[in-house]
C-alpha cells in the first residue's frame, strides 16, 4: 500500500489512494479507534466493523446538524474516548464532514482520518480539511478547517454504490474539469458512466486525477483567501437550492454550474455553456430548474463567500479556466431575477 505524504500549512495528511480498510491496522493502533459510519455503509459492510467501537448515524444531509454532533459526543463520553482516540469516518460526504467536525471540537481536538466510500467523498468531501454542519437551510455554516491525519481509498466500497451516488460524485468531477482541467473535460465528453463503471483502472485514474487536482489547490490556499474559492464553482446558487428543495449535493451544484455559466456569458464573455450543459446531462445531472428566485436569493446572500454587500462568485472565462468575480449583491439579485 503506497503512501503519499501531503504537507499543509500546519500539518500533513497521509494519502493511501489504492488500499483496503483492513490495512488500517498498519497505520494506527486499533484499540484507540472509534469508527463513525452511517446505516447504509454499515448494512452492506457490517463485517468490516466487527469487534470495533462504531457509531452508526442515520444517513442523509438532514442529519448533518448539531443534534447529531451532540449525540456522537455523548457516545464518545460513554466509550471513555480521550485525547489518544482516533476517529475514523467511513462513508460519504456527510460522514466525513461530521467526523472531522466532532474530532476538531471533542476535547479541543483529537486525531481523525477518513475512508471515503463514495466518489463524491473521494474526489471532494474528504479532501482539504473543511469539516462542518448545516444550520437550517444554510449549508456548512458552522465548522472548522482542520486536516485529517490520513485518507485511505478502498475502491471495493464503490461496488455497492447506487447509481444516484455515481451521478452525485460526477458533479464534482465536472466542476474540477470546468475550473482547472480542460483535458479532463474532453475526457468526460468522450466517455460515459459505462466506461468508468466497467474499466476499474480508468475509474481509479480518474479519481486520483481529481484527488490530486483538489489537493494542489488546497495546498496553495488552505484557508480560502484566494484560489481555493474556485472550488466553489456552482456552489453559491447550488447550496441555496440544496436544502430548500431537498436536492442531492450533486444535483444542486449541477444546476448552480449551469446558471454560473450563463452569468459568465454576461460578465466574462464565456461562450461554451452548451458544452457544460451537455456534459452534465450526459452524466445524468439536472441543469435548468424552476425555483423561487427571491426565496433562494435570501439564502444565497448568507453564503460564506459574501463580503459585506458583495459576493465572490465563481465564473468561467473558458472551459478549464475558473475566475473569481466580485459582484455587488444588488446586481447579482437583478441578474438572477432576469434569468429564465
C-alpha positions as a printed Julia matrix, in Angstrom:
340×3 Matrix{Float64}:
   0.0    0.0     0.0
   1.71   3.15   -1.24
   1.7    6.26    0.95
   1.88   9.88   -0.22
   2.61  12.46    2.46
   0.9   15.77    1.7
   2.08  18.81    3.63
  -0.27  21.63    4.56
   0.46  24.85    6.45
   0.38  23.42    9.98
   0.02  19.67    9.46
   0.28  16.82    6.99
  -2.02  14.11    5.65
  -1.01  10.62    4.53
  -2.8    9.6     1.32
  -3.31   5.91    0.54
  -5.05   6.11   -2.84
  -5.08   2.36   -3.52
  -5.76   0.46   -0.34
  -8.03  -1.71    1.77
  -9.79  -0.77    5.0
  -8.15  -3.86    6.51
  -4.79  -2.09    6.07
  -5.77   0.44    8.74
  -4.17  -1.77   11.39
  -0.83  -0.95    9.77
  -1.5    2.79   10.07
  -3.0    3.22   13.53
  -3.41   1.49   16.9
  -6.85  -0.09   16.7
  -7.52  -0.11   20.45
  -7.67   3.71   20.28
 -10.06   3.86   17.3
 -13.73   4.8    17.09
 -15.37   4.36   13.69
 -18.16   6.69   12.55
 -20.3    5.48    9.65
 -23.92   5.53    8.52
 -26.64   2.9     8.33
 -26.22   2.33    4.58
 -22.48   1.61    4.75
 -22.9   -0.44    7.93
 -25.64  -2.57    6.38
 -23.52  -3.53    3.35
 -20.17  -3.83    5.14
 -21.05  -4.87    8.69
 -18.2   -7.39    8.87
 -15.6   -4.62    8.43
 -16.67  -3.1    11.75
 -16.97  -6.34   13.71
 -15.46  -6.05   17.16
 -14.71  -2.32   16.75
 -16.11   0.67   18.59
 -18.53   2.01   15.99
 -21.02   4.86   15.97
 -23.69   4.41   13.28
 -25.52   7.52   12.05
 -28.75   7.93   10.15
 -27.88   8.68    6.51
 -28.64  11.93    4.74
 -27.89  15.64    4.71
 -30.82  16.32    7.06
 -28.79  14.7     9.86
 -25.7   16.86    9.29
 -26.72  19.1    12.19
 -25.68  19.97   15.72
 -28.06  17.43   17.28
 -26.11  14.62   15.56
 -22.83  16.07   16.8
 -24.17  16.21   20.36
 -25.33  12.58   20.14
 -21.88  11.46   18.89
 -20.12  13.33   21.68
 -22.37  11.65   24.27
 -21.42   8.25   22.82
 -17.71   9.15   22.86
 -18.0   10.08   26.53
 -19.74   6.75   27.23
 -16.88   4.96   25.42
 -14.39   6.94   27.54
 -12.74   8.32   24.41
  -9.77  10.53   25.27
  -7.07  12.56   23.55
  -5.38   9.39   22.29
  -8.56   8.31   20.49
  -8.65   8.45   16.69
 -11.99   8.96   14.94
 -12.29   7.33   11.51
 -15.12   8.44    9.24
 -16.15   5.65    6.87
 -18.76   6.96    4.47
 -19.74   9.74    2.13
 -19.53  13.5     2.5
 -21.95  13.78    5.4
 -19.98  11.24    7.44
 -16.6   12.82    6.67
 -17.89  16.34    7.42
 -19.35  15.3    10.76
 -16.38  13.14   11.76
 -13.89  15.92   11.09
 -16.02  18.44   12.94
 -16.53  16.26   16.02
 -12.8   15.44   16.11
 -11.99  19.14   15.91
 -14.11  20.09   18.93
 -14.07  16.98   21.17
 -11.54  17.63   23.95
 -10.45  20.62   21.85
  -9.15  18.4    19.09
  -8.32  14.73   18.6
  -6.84  12.8    15.68
  -9.06  11.71   12.79
  -8.89  10.06    9.37
 -11.2    9.14    6.5
 -12.11   6.1     4.45
 -14.4    7.75    1.86
 -16.9    5.3     0.37
 -18.44   7.42   -2.42
 -16.97   9.07   -5.49
 -18.01  12.48   -4.18
 -16.22  11.88   -0.89
 -13.11  10.5    -2.61
 -12.65  13.41   -5.03
 -14.02  16.23   -2.89
 -15.55  15.99    0.59
 -12.7   14.14    2.32
 -10.01  16.47    0.92
  -8.97  19.85    2.23
  -9.9   19.87    5.89
 -13.31  21.55    5.7
 -15.47  19.98    8.38
 -18.88  21.27    9.33
 -22.62  21.09    9.76
 -25.72  22.79    8.39
 -27.9   25.25   10.27
 -31.44  25.12    8.92
 -31.28  25.77    5.17
 -27.78  27.24    5.45
 -25.18  24.74    4.2
 -21.95  24.26    6.17
 -22.47  27.49    8.09
 -20.7   26.16   11.18
 -17.4   24.31   11.01
 -13.62  24.21   11.06
 -10.68  23.82    8.71
  -8.51  21.02   10.12
  -6.73  18.38    8.08
  -7.24  14.62    8.61
  -4.24  12.51    9.58
  -4.88  10.15    6.69
  -7.2    9.39    3.78
  -7.5    5.82    2.54
  -9.29   4.85   -0.69
 -10.77   1.36   -0.71
 -12.46   1.08   -4.11
 -14.36  -2.05   -3.12
 -16.85   0.24   -1.37
 -17.86   1.55   -4.81
 -19.21  -1.91   -5.71
 -22.25  -1.22   -3.53
 -22.61   2.43   -4.56
 -26.07   3.13   -6.03
 -26.36   4.82   -9.44
 -27.64   8.01   -7.82
 -24.38   8.34   -5.88
 -22.3    7.85   -9.02
 -24.21  10.76  -10.53
 -23.76  12.78   -7.36
 -19.98  12.32   -7.42
 -19.54  13.13  -11.09
 -20.91  16.63  -10.48
 -17.72  17.44   -8.57
 -15.58  15.86  -11.29
 -17.27  18.04  -13.92
 -16.69  21.03  -11.65
 -12.96  20.32  -11.4
 -12.74  19.99  -15.17
 -14.57  23.29  -15.7
 -12.37  25.36  -13.42
  -8.96  23.74  -13.84
  -8.59  20.95  -16.4
  -9.76  21.3   -20.0
  -8.21  17.92  -20.91
 -10.26  16.24  -18.18
 -13.38  17.95  -19.58
 -12.65  16.46  -23.02
 -12.22  13.03  -21.41
 -15.67  13.38  -19.86
 -17.11  14.41  -23.22
 -15.55  11.4   -24.95
 -16.62   8.81  -22.35
 -19.66   7.87  -20.25
 -20.62   6.23  -16.97
 -20.31   2.83  -18.62
 -16.63   3.45  -19.38
 -15.76   4.26  -15.79
 -18.02   1.61  -14.27
 -16.62  -1.18  -16.44
 -12.95  -0.18  -16.51
 -11.71  -0.16  -12.92
  -8.25   1.16  -13.84
  -9.79   4.06  -15.76
 -12.02   4.9   -12.8
  -9.11   4.68  -10.36
  -7.05   7.04  -12.54
  -9.97   9.46  -12.81
 -10.44   9.56   -9.03
  -6.71  10.01   -8.43
  -6.52  12.82  -11.01
  -9.32  14.69   -9.25
  -7.87  14.0    -5.81
  -4.53  15.48   -6.86
  -6.2   18.47   -8.54
  -8.14  19.48   -5.44
  -5.23  18.75   -3.11
  -2.9   21.06   -5.05
  -5.45  23.88   -4.93
  -5.88  23.43   -1.17
  -2.11  23.3    -0.57
  -1.75  26.66   -2.29
  -4.61  28.3    -0.38
  -5.61  26.21    2.62
  -7.79  28.82    4.32
  -9.62  30.02    1.2
  -8.25  33.52    0.75
  -7.81  33.2    -3.0
  -7.6   30.31   -5.48
  -9.38  27.77   -3.27
 -12.54  29.79   -3.82
 -12.58  28.38   -7.36
 -13.67  25.04   -5.88
 -17.0   26.72   -5.11
 -17.99  26.86   -8.79
 -21.71  26.04   -8.86
 -21.94  26.03   -5.07
 -23.18  29.56   -4.35
 -26.55  29.07   -6.01
 -26.33  25.29   -5.54
 -26.13  25.46   -1.76
 -29.05  27.89   -1.67
 -31.12  25.34   -3.61
 -29.92  22.13   -1.96
 -31.69  22.09    1.38
 -34.68  24.21    0.35
 -35.63  21.83   -2.45
 -34.26  18.59   -0.95
 -31.8   18.05   -3.77
 -28.69  15.9    -3.58
 -25.44  17.86   -3.45
 -24.56  16.84   -7.0
 -27.95  17.85   -8.37
 -27.81  21.23   -6.64
 -24.33  22.2    -7.77
 -25.06  20.97  -11.29
 -27.91  23.46  -11.51
 -25.61  26.01   -9.88
 -22.93  25.41  -12.53
 -25.46  25.81  -15.32
 -26.57  29.22  -14.09
 -22.98  30.23  -13.3
 -22.19  29.57  -16.97
 -24.99  31.92  -18.01
 -23.78  34.59  -15.59
 -20.31  34.06  -17.09
 -21.75  34.78  -20.54
 -22.84  38.19  -19.29
 -19.79  39.11  -17.25
 -16.78  37.34  -18.8
 -17.86  36.61  -22.36
 -17.89  32.83  -21.78
 -19.1   31.05  -24.92
 -19.21  27.34  -24.04
 -22.32  26.97  -21.88
 -23.78  24.35  -24.21
 -20.73  22.11  -23.78
 -21.03  22.26  -20.0
 -24.78  21.6   -20.11
 -24.28  18.66  -22.49
 -21.7   17.02  -20.22
 -23.87  17.49  -17.13
 -26.82  15.93  -18.96
 -24.6   13.1   -20.21
 -23.8   12.11  -16.63
 -27.43  12.23  -15.52
 -27.3   15.61  -13.81
 -30.02  18.3   -13.92
 -29.24  21.67  -15.46
 -32.23  24.03  -15.56
 -34.86  24.25  -12.84
 -37.81  26.35  -11.73
 -37.38  27.85   -8.29
 -38.5   30.83   -6.22
 -35.72  33.26   -7.12
 -36.37  35.71   -4.31
 -36.56  32.98   -1.69
 -33.36  31.38   -2.99
 -31.56  34.73   -3.13
 -32.38  35.36    0.55
 -30.48  32.18    1.41
 -27.76  32.76   -1.19
 -26.8   36.15    0.25
 -25.82  34.43    3.53
 -23.24  32.34    1.65
 -19.78  32.28    3.27
 -18.27  33.84    0.13
 -20.17  37.07    0.75
 -18.15  40.04    1.92
 -20.46  42.77    3.19
 -22.56  43.82    0.17
 -20.61  41.86   -2.46
 -20.36  38.2    -3.41
 -17.21  36.49   -4.63
 -18.86  34.48   -7.4
 -17.01  31.77   -9.32
 -17.36  32.09  -13.08
 -15.64  30.7   -16.18
 -13.68  32.6   -18.8
 -13.33  29.34  -20.76
 -13.54  25.64  -20.02
 -10.62  24.82  -17.75
 -10.28  28.39  -16.52
 -12.3   29.47  -13.5
 -12.16  33.04  -12.21
 -13.29  34.84   -9.06
 -15.63  37.73   -9.88
 -16.79  40.2    -7.23
 -20.46  41.0    -7.88
 -22.48  43.53   -5.86
 -25.44  41.77   -4.24
 -27.94  44.14   -5.85
 -26.53  43.34   -9.3
 -26.47  39.61   -8.58
 -30.1   39.73   -7.46
 -31.02  41.51  -10.7
 -29.1   39.0   -12.86
 -30.8   36.04  -11.18
 -34.26  37.6   -11.36
 -33.89  38.15  -15.12
 -32.82  34.57  -15.87
 -35.45  32.33  -17.42
